[in-house]
Amino acid sequence: MHVAKIVTRRNGREYPYYLLRQSYREGGKVKNRTLANLSALPEAAIEALGRVLAGEFLVPASAALIIQRSRAHGHVAAVLGAAEKLGLAAVIDPRPSRQRDLVLAMVVARVLQPASKLATARLWSATSLGELLGIEDADENELYAAMDWLLERQGTIEQRLAKRYLAPGGVVLYDLSSTYVEGEHCPLAKRGYSRDGRPGKAQVEFGLLTNAAGWPVAIEAFSGNTGDPATFPSQVAKVRERFGVSDVVWVADRGMLTSAQVSKLQKAAGASWITALRGPSIKLLVEAGTIQPSFFDTQNLAEVSDPRYPGERLIVCHNPLLAEKRARKREDLLQATERELAKVAAMVERGASGGRGGLRGAAAIGERIGRVVNKYEMAKHFKREIGEQSFSYSRDDTSIAQEAALDGLYVLRTNLAQEQLDATGVVLAYKSLSQVERAFRHFKLSDLEVRPIYHYTEPRVRAHLLLCMLAYWLQRTLQQAWAPLLFVDEAPPERADPVAPAPRSAAARRKDQTKLSAEGLPLHSFPTLLAHLSTLAKNRVLPQGAAAAATFDLLTQPTDLQQQAFKLLGVRLT
């Protein structure tokens, strides 16, 4: 049997008919008999029937192909593509090697899914990362060895970054942070001031050096009990001697660039700096009349000089929003302290009357009061009279007024001449320290998970921090390229007022309102965009009944958002 197609013509038009026919012989001749008219069936059904009658074996579409393996691929292809455009592999080492591929894989994996080295090695089977870099067989021990190989090249890597991002006369930002350590064997782990709010944990401190735009250049680990200022001289020497960049403008906060460090910088020819004064120093300037409230009747920025800072410019800024926030916070703390003091007063009164749970004796009363007033750091704002069986307190209005006079005030100091950088430029340069603070947030939060540190040896800790810095460099590049798809301000307007909060563009406000990009695509955070890209899978496919050699890779059809993400990167999806 077979399907025959008969075409008739009427009135200049063609009319096809499909007939089920059977062939047979009669008298030595081949004849056909029609068994059924199939013309009413869908063309697909007619074609399928014809193929079956011709001897083909038809199977359901779902059974025609066997998907042997499916790996998350889209986010890997995007991040690896960005790393290639950035030249990350060449920065690590210009010569191709397996160690370089392993380091590149660890950097990319930290952007995609930060985890331990054991968990990272397990990523090879879940994503296409190991396959694309040819390291599918690498285990955690080989990754640890690659970290040791990387650390030997840290100096050269940082020199390459410095050549790319630092220039004579440019701004260099430096700040210090810390992260706590699990375990008791790391020689760098010491107890010190914990920025993580983990005073019971030993920690490692690390300093990050960037250019004015926040692009990372170098990172260095220090013992957890190292004071901020003690880390600064080594960074100055690093930039001047190792990187060969002189005449830079150092920007660091007042806890880092102290008066002692300023004195050392002044002895170095060509060293320029911008930092801020501490509260007690600002108070002295106000008391001496160098800073007067009338400065800020019509403006929020003034430049002054003072004989205690010879050869320096002092830029005084007043932020009304910051002043209001500080006043509100102080009042909240004063009221909280008063509530605690009232409880102590009630206990003293019960003690004087012989009641249960009372507090007696000046020493015991004073010890309890000390705990209360120091809880919110409000001791200086309260007058207290303590007796053996009595206690009274009141606010110290003079002390409160003196502190309130400094609300919203901050003073920058610099040795840069007016011709080099005006007052507005000085303020903006100091505020660029927010770039380093932004880097620390990405280091410590779920983005890169620098903390906690589980490595036991000092070299591994240093290599871990270097991996995180390279991952941040790559992540920042991706975020910059993907800005149109993220909840960020792509083109923030210039700051006419350097003291006021940074303005937002109309495009950024529109993003917040619509939650859509200019092309109508849904906006994402960086992690959720990576998660969406990961749904673009790389499938290993085998046709039904075919030999193993017939397998081929087939990508999931990309969505409009995924296509736009690759377009913004300038990376081809393969």
ROMIKOL-912872 format. One record per residue (C-alpha): residue in three letters; x, y, z. Coordinates in steps of 0.02 Angstrom, whole numbers, plus 50000, padded with zeros to 5 digits. Layout:
! residues N
(ALA, (X, Y, Z))
...
***
This chain:
! residues 574
(MET, (50000, 50000, 50000))
(HIS, (50051, 50178, 49971))
(VAL, (49984, 50356, 49972))
(ALA, (49958, 50433, 49801))
(LYS, (49939, 50618, 49769))
(ILE, (49818, 50662, 49628))
(VAL, (49807, 50841, 49566))
(THR, (49658, 50901, 49464))
(ARG, (49633, 51070, 49384))
(ARG, (49471, 51166, 49375))
(ASN, (49447, 51346, 49326))
(GLY, (49635, 51374, 49324))
(ARG, (49662, 51311, 49502))
(GLU, (49744, 51153, 49566))
(TYR, (49656, 51036, 49688))
(PRO, (49762, 50897, 49767))
(TYR, (49687, 50732, 49824))
(TYR, (49771, 50602, 49932))
(LEU, (49718, 50422, 49906))
(LEU, (49767, 50263, 49999))
(ARG, (49800, 50136, 49863))
(GLN, (49850, 49955, 49852))
(SER, (49950, 49885, 49707))
(TYR, (49919, 49710, 49639))
(ARG, (49953, 49607, 49483))
(GLU, (49822, 49547, 49365))
(GLY, (49862, 49462, 49202))
(GLY, (50043, 49510, 49218))
(LYS, (50001, 49693, 49238))
(VAL, (50017, 49803, 49392))
(LYS, (49855, 49884, 49442))
(ASN, (49801, 49996, 49587))
(ARG, (49642, 49995, 49687))
(THR, (49590, 50141, 49797))
(LEU, (49555, 50093, 49976))
(ALA, (49518, 50263, 50052))
(ASN, (49518, 50449, 50015))
(LEU, (49637, 50533, 50139))
(SER, (49612, 50712, 50081))
(ALA, (49516, 50761, 50238))
(LEU, (49663, 50716, 50351))
(PRO, (49794, 50846, 50406))
(GLU, (49946, 50851, 50293))
(ALA, (50059, 50797, 50436))
(ALA, (49954, 50640, 50463))
(ILE, (49955, 50601, 50277))
(GLU, (50145, 50621, 50272))
(ALA, (50168, 50511, 50426))
(LEU, (50058, 50374, 50351))
(GLY, (50155, 50382, 50189))
(ARG, (50321, 50363, 50280))
(VAL, (50257, 50214, 50381))
(LEU, (50193, 50130, 50225))
(ALA, (50364, 50161, 50145))
(GLY, (50444, 50058, 50285))
(GLU, (50504, 50194, 50404))
(PHE, (50494, 50167, 50591))
(LEU, (50417, 50318, 50677))
(VAL, (50439, 50354, 50863))
(PRO, (50372, 50495, 50974))
(ALA, (50475, 50655, 50966))
(SER, (50518, 50637, 51150))
(ALA, (50597, 50468, 51115))
(ALA, (50690, 50517, 50957))
(LEU, (50834, 50597, 51053))
(ILE, (50915, 50547, 51215))
(ILE, (50986, 50689, 51322))
(GLN, (51133, 50604, 51405))
(ARG, (51185, 50753, 51511))
(SER, (51131, 50932, 51541))
(ARG, (51249, 51062, 51615))
(ALA, (51217, 51242, 51666))
(HIS, (51310, 51342, 51535))
(GLY, (51245, 51518, 51504))
(HIS, (51321, 51601, 51658))
(VAL, (51486, 51509, 51631))
(ALA, (51497, 51564, 51449))
(ALA, (51458, 51745, 51498))
(VAL, (51585, 51756, 51640))
(LEU, (51721, 51664, 51544))
(GLY, (51689, 51774, 51393))
(ALA, (51706, 51930, 51499))
(ALA, (51866, 51862, 51575))
(GLU, (51937, 51834, 51401))
(LYS, (51896, 52012, 51346))
(LEU, (51971, 52078, 51508))
(GLY, (52132, 51983, 51477))
(LEU, (52121, 51899, 51647))
(ALA, (52220, 51745, 51596))
(ALA, (52365, 51851, 51530))
(VAL, (52367, 51952, 51691))
(ILE, (52381, 51791, 51791))
(ASP, (52520, 51725, 51678))
(PRO, (52553, 51760, 51493))
(ARG, (52606, 51579, 51466))
(PRO, (52466, 51450, 51449))
(SER, (52475, 51310, 51577))
(ARG, (52363, 51195, 51674))
(GLN, (52397, 51294, 51833))
(ARG, (52338, 51452, 51747))
(ASP, (52180, 51364, 51690))
(LEU, (52148, 51303, 51867))
(VAL, (52169, 51478, 51939))
(LEU, (52056, 51551, 51805))
(ALA, (51926, 51419, 51846))
(MET, (51934, 51463, 52032))
(VAL, (51914, 51648, 51995))
(VAL, (51765, 51617, 51881))
(ALA, (51689, 51494, 52004))
(ARG, (51700, 51624, 52144))
(VAL, (51598, 51744, 52037))
(LEU, (51472, 51609, 51993))
(GLN, (51456, 51515, 52157))
(PRO, (51584, 51550, 52294))
(ALA, (51624, 51393, 52392))
(SER, (51763, 51289, 52467))
(LYS, (51891, 51209, 52352))
(LEU, (51807, 51040, 52375))
(ALA, (51637, 51111, 52328))
(THR, (51716, 51207, 52183))
(ALA, (51788, 51045, 52113))
(ARG, (51612, 50973, 52118))
(LEU, (51556, 51115, 52003))
(TRP, (51644, 51032, 51857))
(SER, (51504, 50905, 51841))
(ALA, (51362, 51030, 51869))
(THR, (51417, 51165, 51748))
(SER, (51515, 51176, 51586))
(LEU, (51660, 51266, 51671))
(GLY, (51775, 51116, 51691))
(GLU, (51741, 51056, 51514))
(LEU, (51773, 51227, 51434))
(LEU, (51940, 51246, 51524))
(GLY, (51990, 51064, 51507))
(ILE, (52005, 51032, 51695))
(GLU, (51861, 50913, 51727))
(ASP, (51976, 50791, 51815))
(ALA, (52048, 50920, 51938))
(ASP, (52014, 50884, 52122))
(GLU, (52029, 50997, 52275))
(ASN, (52211, 50950, 52305))
(GLU, (52260, 51011, 52133))
(LEU, (52164, 51172, 52166))
(TYR, (52262, 51200, 52327))
(ALA, (52424, 51173, 52231))
(ALA, (52366, 51300, 52102))
(MET, (52338, 51426, 52242))
(ASP, (52519, 51404, 52295))
(TRP, (52572, 51430, 52114))
(LEU, (52465, 51588, 52106))
(LEU, (52539, 51664, 52264))
(GLU, (52714, 51653, 52190))
(ARG, (52654, 51770, 52051))
(GLN, (52559, 51896, 52158))
(GLY, (52690, 52032, 52142))
(THR, (52695, 52016, 51952))
(ILE, (52505, 52012, 51941))
(GLU, (52489, 52171, 52044))
(GLN, (52621, 52256, 51937))
(ARG, (52519, 52217, 51781))
(LEU, (52363, 52288, 51863))
(ALA, (52458, 52442, 51921))
(LYS, (52520, 52471, 51744))
(ARG, (52340, 52465, 51684))
(TYR, (52257, 52570, 51818))
(LEU, (52386, 52683, 51903))
(ALA, (52467, 52836, 51826))
(PRO, (52583, 52974, 51892))
(GLY, (52482, 53112, 51971))
(GLY, (52330, 53001, 51990))
(VAL, (52229, 52960, 52146))
(VAL, (52266, 52803, 52246))
(LEU, (52135, 52741, 52371))
(TYR, (52181, 52631, 52517))
(ASP, (52079, 52558, 52660))
(LEU, (52083, 52411, 52778))
(SER, (51954, 52282, 52828))
(SER, (51954, 52117, 52919))
(THR, (51873, 51947, 52915))
(TYR, (51860, 51817, 53051))
(VAL, (51947, 51649, 53045))
(GLU, (51883, 51475, 53088))
(GLY, (52010, 51362, 53171))
(GLU, (52161, 51396, 53279))
(HIS, (52312, 51360, 53170))
(CYS, (52329, 51510, 53054))
(PRO, (52479, 51617, 53110))
(LEU, (52396, 51776, 53041))
(ALA, (52240, 51749, 53147))
(LYS, (52244, 51865, 53298))
(ARG, (52114, 51948, 53405))
(GLY, (52089, 52131, 53367))
(TYR, (51953, 52257, 53328))
(SER, (51823, 52155, 53233))
(ARG, (51735, 52245, 53091))
(ASP, (51624, 52092, 53074))
(GLY, (51552, 52109, 53249))
(ARG, (51637, 51947, 53302))
(PRO, (51749, 52000, 53448))
(GLY, (51763, 51821, 53509))
(LYS, (51843, 51764, 53346))
(ALA, (52023, 51781, 53289))
(GLN, (52035, 51877, 53127))
(VAL, (52145, 51923, 52979))
(GLU, (52155, 52102, 52916))
(PHE, (52178, 52144, 52733))
(GLY, (52213, 52307, 52645))
(LEU, (52148, 52346, 52471))
(LEU, (52229, 52471, 52355))
(THR, (52131, 52540, 52206))
(ASN, (52132, 52686, 52085))
(ALA, (52009, 52830, 52098))
(ALA, (51876, 52734, 52001))
(GLY, (51887, 52586, 52120))
(TRP, (51977, 52463, 52004))
(PRO, (52079, 52346, 52116))
(VAL, (52268, 52347, 52102))
(ALA, (52339, 52257, 52254))
(ILE, (52286, 52167, 52412))
(GLU, (52388, 52122, 52565))
(ALA, (52352, 52021, 52721))
(PHE, (52404, 52075, 52897))
(SER, (52392, 51997, 53069))
(GLY, (52223, 52024, 53150))
(ASN, (52293, 52137, 53286))
(THR, (52381, 52259, 53168))
(GLY, (52332, 52441, 53187))
(ASP, (52268, 52530, 53031))
(PRO, (52407, 52660, 53022))
(ALA, (52542, 52527, 53035))
(THR, (52489, 52454, 52867))
(PHE, (52503, 52617, 52771))
(PRO, (52692, 52641, 52748))
(SER, (52709, 52474, 52658))
(GLN, (52578, 52527, 52532))
(VAL, (52668, 52690, 52495))
(ALA, (52829, 52593, 52467))
(LYS, (52738, 52467, 52358))
(VAL, (52669, 52599, 52240))
(ARG, (52831, 52699, 52232))
(GLU, (52960, 52560, 52225))
(ARG, (52875, 52403, 52158))
(PHE, (52753, 52485, 52039))
(GLY, (52866, 52630, 51994))
(VAL, (52725, 52758, 52005))
(SER, (52771, 52921, 52090))
(ASP, (52683, 53085, 52126))
(VAL, (52518, 53002, 52166))
(VAL, (52383, 53076, 52278))
(TRP, (52349, 52962, 52426))
(VAL, (52171, 52961, 52492))
(ALA, (52135, 52870, 52655))
(ASP, (52020, 52895, 52802))
(ARG, (52069, 52980, 52965))
(GLY, (52098, 52815, 53054))
(MET, (52224, 52763, 52922))
(LEU, (52314, 52923, 52873))
(THR, (52349, 52992, 53046))
(SER, (52455, 53144, 53089))
(ALA, (52605, 53030, 53112))
(GLN, (52582, 52955, 52939))
(VAL, (52556, 53128, 52865))
(SER, (52723, 53181, 52938))
(LYS, (52807, 53032, 52854))
(LEU, (52725, 53073, 52688))
(GLN, (52781, 53254, 52698))
(LYS, (52961, 53194, 52704))
(ALA, (52936, 53099, 52540))
(ALA, (52965, 53212, 52391))
(GLY, (52812, 53227, 52282))
(ALA, (52694, 53140, 52404))
(SER, (52520, 53214, 52407))
(TRP, (52375, 53161, 52516))
(ILE, (52194, 53192, 52566))
(THR, (52124, 53135, 52732))
(ALA, (52005, 53195, 52868))
(LEU, (52021, 53263, 53044))
(ARG, (51959, 53172, 53198))
(GLY, (51820, 53241, 53308))
(PRO, (51933, 53312, 53446))
(SER, (52036, 53407, 53316))
(ILE, (51878, 53479, 53239))
(LYS, (51820, 53532, 53413))
(LEU, (51983, 53627, 53439))
(LEU, (51960, 53719, 53274))
(VAL, (51784, 53770, 53325))
(GLU, (51843, 53830, 53496))
(ALA, (51985, 53930, 53416))
(GLY, (51863, 54015, 53298))
(THR, (51943, 53941, 53142))
(ILE, (51775, 53861, 53103))
(GLN, (51622, 53969, 53134))
(PRO, (51438, 53922, 53113))
(SER, (51412, 54078, 53006))
(PHE, (51514, 53994, 52869))
(PHE, (51365, 53885, 52827))
(ASP, (51225, 54013, 52823))
(THR, (51226, 54013, 52632))
(GLN, (51344, 53872, 52588))
(ASN, (51394, 53699, 52648))
(LEU, (51579, 53706, 52605))
(ALA, (51717, 53825, 52659))
(GLU, (51906, 53824, 52648))
(VAL, (52005, 53884, 52799))
(SER, (52183, 53880, 52864))
(ASP, (52252, 53859, 53038))
(PRO, (52430, 53883, 53108))
(ARG, (52424, 53707, 53181))
(TYR, (52420, 53639, 53002))
(PRO, (52556, 53737, 52911))
(GLY, (52562, 53717, 52723))
(GLU, (52394, 53627, 52723))
(ARG, (52220, 53669, 52662))
(LEU, (52071, 53629, 52773))
(ILE, (51906, 53599, 52683))
(VAL, (51759, 53615, 52803))
(CYS, (51596, 53530, 52751))
(HIS, (51425, 53537, 52831))
(ASN, (51294, 53409, 52784))
(PRO, (51121, 53456, 52856))
(LEU, (51053, 53281, 52825))
(LEU, (51199, 53205, 52919))
(ALA, (51174, 53332, 53060))
(GLU, (50990, 53287, 53075))
(LYS, (51030, 53101, 53076))
(ARG, (51162, 53123, 53210))
(ALA, (51048, 53229, 53319))
(ARG, (50908, 53102, 53305))
(LYS, (51024, 52958, 53347))
(ARG, (51097, 53049, 53497))
(GLU, (50923, 53087, 53567))
(ASP, (50874, 52904, 53547))
(LEU, (51030, 52849, 53641))
(LEU, (51003, 52979, 53777))
(GLN, (50825, 52918, 53805))
(ALA, (50881, 52736, 53806))
(THR, (51014, 52777, 53935))
(GLU, (50888, 52872, 54042))
(ARG, (50773, 52720, 54044))
(GLU, (50917, 52611, 54105))
(LEU, (50969, 52740, 54236))
(ALA, (50790, 52750, 54299))
(LYS, (50797, 52562, 54331))
(VAL, (50957, 52584, 54431))
(ALA, (50880, 52727, 54530))
(ALA, (50732, 52616, 54574))
(MET, (50850, 52478, 54632))
(VAL, (50944, 52603, 54742))
(GLU, (50781, 52664, 54815))
(ARG, (50730, 52485, 54856))
(GLY, (50899, 52457, 54935))
(ALA, (50883, 52611, 55045))
(SER, (50715, 52550, 55108))
(GLY, (50777, 52373, 55136))
(GLY, (50672, 52304, 54996))
(ARG, (50710, 52145, 54902))
(GLY, (50821, 52161, 54749))
(GLY, (50890, 52328, 54804))
(LEU, (51061, 52401, 54768))
(ARG, (51169, 52464, 54912))
(GLY, (51341, 52542, 54930))
(ALA, (51423, 52676, 54824))
(ALA, (51544, 52552, 54745))
(ALA, (51407, 52432, 54690))
(ILE, (51296, 52574, 54630))
(GLY, (51440, 52654, 54534))
(GLU, (51487, 52490, 54451))
(ARG, (51308, 52461, 54393))
(ILE, (51291, 52640, 54329))
(GLY, (51455, 52623, 54233))
(ARG, (51386, 52474, 54138))
(VAL, (51229, 52571, 54095))
(VAL, (51307, 52734, 54034))
(ASN, (51442, 52644, 53935))
(LYS, (51316, 52531, 53850))
(TYR, (51266, 52671, 53732))
(GLU, (51425, 52775, 53754))
(MET, (51329, 52918, 53835))
(ALA, (51428, 52936, 53996))
(LYS, (51496, 53107, 53948))
(HIS, (51319, 53177, 53930))
(PHE, (51256, 53137, 54106))
(LYS, (51292, 53213, 54276))
(ARG, (51285, 53082, 54414))
(GLU, (51285, 53093, 54604))
(ILE, (51313, 52931, 54697))
(GLY, (51300, 52900, 54883))
(GLU, (51298, 52745, 54992))
(GLN, (51108, 52739, 54980))
(SER, (51067, 52869, 54850))
(PHE, (51084, 52902, 54665))
(SER, (51026, 53047, 54556))
(TYR, (51064, 53094, 54377))
(SER, (51027, 53228, 54248))
(ARG, (51078, 53271, 54072))
(ASP, (51234, 53377, 54048))
(ASP, (51161, 53507, 53931))
(THR, (51328, 53594, 53906))
(SER, (51413, 53434, 53847))
(ILE, (51267, 53392, 53734))
(ALA, (51267, 53566, 53658))
(GLN, (51455, 53559, 53625))
(GLU, (51436, 53394, 53532))
(ALA, (51282, 53455, 53439))
(ALA, (51382, 53603, 53374))
(LEU, (51488, 53478, 53276))
(ASP, (51341, 53382, 53203))
(GLY, (51356, 53366, 53015))
(LEU, (51532, 53441, 53013))
(TYR, (51682, 53355, 52940))
(VAL, (51850, 53430, 52894))
(LEU, (51966, 53369, 52757))
(ARG, (52151, 53409, 52757))
(THR, (52268, 53405, 52608))
(ASN, (52435, 53471, 52551))
(LEU, (52375, 53489, 52371))
(ALA, (52384, 53666, 52304))
(GLN, (52226, 53752, 52242))
(GLU, (52296, 53746, 52066))
(GLN, (52308, 53557, 52076))
(LEU, (52135, 53525, 52147))
(ASP, (52002, 53646, 52204))
(ALA, (51896, 53622, 52361))
(THR, (51758, 53532, 52267))
(GLY, (51885, 53414, 52191))
(VAL, (51960, 53377, 52362))
(VAL, (51789, 53330, 52432))
(LEU, (51747, 53220, 52284))
(ALA, (51917, 53135, 52292))
(TYR, (51892, 53094, 52476))
(LYS, (51716, 53030, 52444))
(SER, (51787, 52912, 52313))
(LEU, (51841, 52805, 52461))
(SER, (51665, 52736, 52447))
(GLN, (51734, 52635, 52300))
(VAL, (51844, 52536, 52419))
(GLU, (51701, 52517, 52543))
(ARG, (51595, 52451, 52401))
(ALA, (51731, 52323, 52362))
(PHE, (51733, 52267, 52545))
(ARG, (51544, 52242, 52540))
(HIS, (51559, 52129, 52389))
(PHE, (51705, 52037, 52469))
(LYS, (51611, 52001, 52629))
(LEU, (51432, 51973, 52573))
(SER, (51367, 51824, 52474))
(ASP, (51444, 51891, 52312))
(LEU, (51622, 51828, 52345))
(GLU, (51615, 51759, 52522))
(VAL, (51789, 51804, 52579))
(ARG, (51733, 51764, 52755))
(PRO, (51753, 51662, 52857))
(ILE, (51928, 51602, 52815))
(TYR, (51956, 51416, 52840))
(HIS, (52136, 51404, 52777))
(TYR, (52265, 51356, 52907))
(THR, (52426, 51420, 52828))
(GLU, (52478, 51599, 52795))
(PRO, (52515, 51572, 52608))
(ARG, (52343, 51497, 52578))
(VAL, (52260, 51644, 52666))
(ARG, (52356, 51765, 52555))
(ALA, (52312, 51665, 52399))
(HIS, (52129, 51660, 52451))
(LEU, (52125, 51849, 52465))
(LEU, (52211, 51869, 52296))
(LEU, (52082, 51753, 52215))
(CYS, (51943, 51858, 52290))
(MET, (52021, 52019, 52225))
(LEU, (52035, 51948, 52048))
(ALA, (51855, 51887, 52061))
(TYR, (51799, 52061, 52115))
(TRP, (51891, 52136, 51966))
(LEU, (51798, 52017, 51849))
(GLN, (51631, 52042, 51938))
(ARG, (51647, 52231, 51930))
(THR, (51681, 52220, 51743))
(LEU, (51524, 52115, 51719))
(GLN, (51417, 52234, 51823))
(GLN, (51478, 52382, 51723))
(ALA, (51435, 52297, 51557))
(TRP, (51266, 52235, 51621))
(ALA, (51215, 52401, 51699))
(PRO, (51066, 52421, 51578))
(LEU, (50995, 52257, 51646))
(LEU, (51030, 52291, 51830))
(PHE, (50954, 52404, 51963))
(VAL, (51098, 52528, 51951))
(ASP, (51117, 52705, 51888))
(GLU, (51202, 52687, 51719))
(ALA, (51247, 52871, 51699))
(PRO, (51234, 52966, 51864))
(PRO, (51234, 53155, 51836))
(GLU, (51382, 53261, 51888))
(ARG, (51378, 53319, 52068))
(ALA, (51352, 53507, 52070))
(ASP, (51360, 53502, 52260))
(PRO, (51498, 53385, 52322))
(VAL, (51433, 53385, 52501))
(ALA, (51251, 53341, 52463))
(PRO, (51199, 53161, 52427))
(ALA, (51240, 53101, 52252))
(PRO, (51096, 53139, 52131))
(ARG, (51012, 53003, 52029))
(SER, (50974, 53010, 51845))
(ALA, (50798, 53009, 51774))
(ALA, (50837, 52842, 51693))
(ALA, (50879, 52765, 51863))
(ARG, (50715, 52829, 51938))
(ARG, (50621, 52757, 51789))
(LYS, (50704, 52589, 51821))
(ASP, (50644, 52590, 52001))
(GLN, (50467, 52629, 51947))
(THR, (50447, 52511, 51800))
(LYS, (50567, 52372, 51849))
(LEU, (50604, 52360, 51663))
(SER, (50753, 52403, 51553))
(ALA, (50743, 52525, 51408))
(GLU, (50705, 52375, 51295))
(GLY, (50563, 52316, 51409))
(LEU, (50662, 52172, 51484))
(PRO, (50644, 52131, 51670))
(LEU, (50780, 52208, 51778))
(HIS, (50885, 52101, 51894))
(SER, (51012, 52107, 52032))
(PHE, (51181, 52035, 51984))
(PRO, (51150, 51865, 52071))
(THR, (50977, 51842, 51995))
(LEU, (51041, 51886, 51821))
(LEU, (51175, 51752, 51839))
(ALA, (51042, 51630, 51898))
(HIS, (50936, 51668, 51745))
(LEU, (51085, 51643, 51630))
(SER, (51122, 51476, 51712))
(THR, (50956, 51408, 51646))
(LEU, (51034, 51412, 51472))
(ALA, (51097, 51233, 51471))
(LYS, (51221, 51137, 51367))
(ASN, (51144, 50968, 51326))
(ARG, (51237, 50813, 51265))
(VAL, (51117, 50728, 51142))
(LEU, (51118, 50554, 51065))
(PRO, (50995, 50508, 50924))
(GLN, (50888, 50356, 50963))
(GLY, (50974, 50196, 50907))
(ALA, (51132, 50286, 50849))
(ALA, (51311, 50241, 50897))
(ALA, (51396, 50336, 51039))
(ALA, (51503, 50430, 50913))
(ALA, (51347, 50517, 50849))
(THR, (51324, 50622, 51006))
(PHE, (51319, 50811, 50988))
(ASP, (51296, 50964, 51099))
(LEU, (51136, 51066, 51089))
(LEU, (51108, 51230, 51181))
(THR, (50943, 51281, 51257))
(GLN, (50857, 51415, 51154))
(PRO, (50910, 51580, 51236))
(THR, (50780, 51703, 51299))
(ASP, (50777, 51885, 51245))
(LEU, (50856, 51933, 51410))
(GLN, (50996, 51806, 51390))
(GLN, (51031, 51865, 51213))
(GLN, (51040, 52046, 51273))
(ALA, (51159, 51999, 51414))
(PHE, (51282, 51922, 51290))
(LYS, (51261, 52068, 51171))
(LEU, (51307, 52193, 51308))
(LEU, (51462, 52092, 51348))
(GLY, (51512, 52082, 51165))
(VAL, (51528, 51894, 51189))
(ARG, (51466, 51764, 51066))
(LEU, (51359, 51626, 51141))
(THR, (51434, 51457, 51097))
***
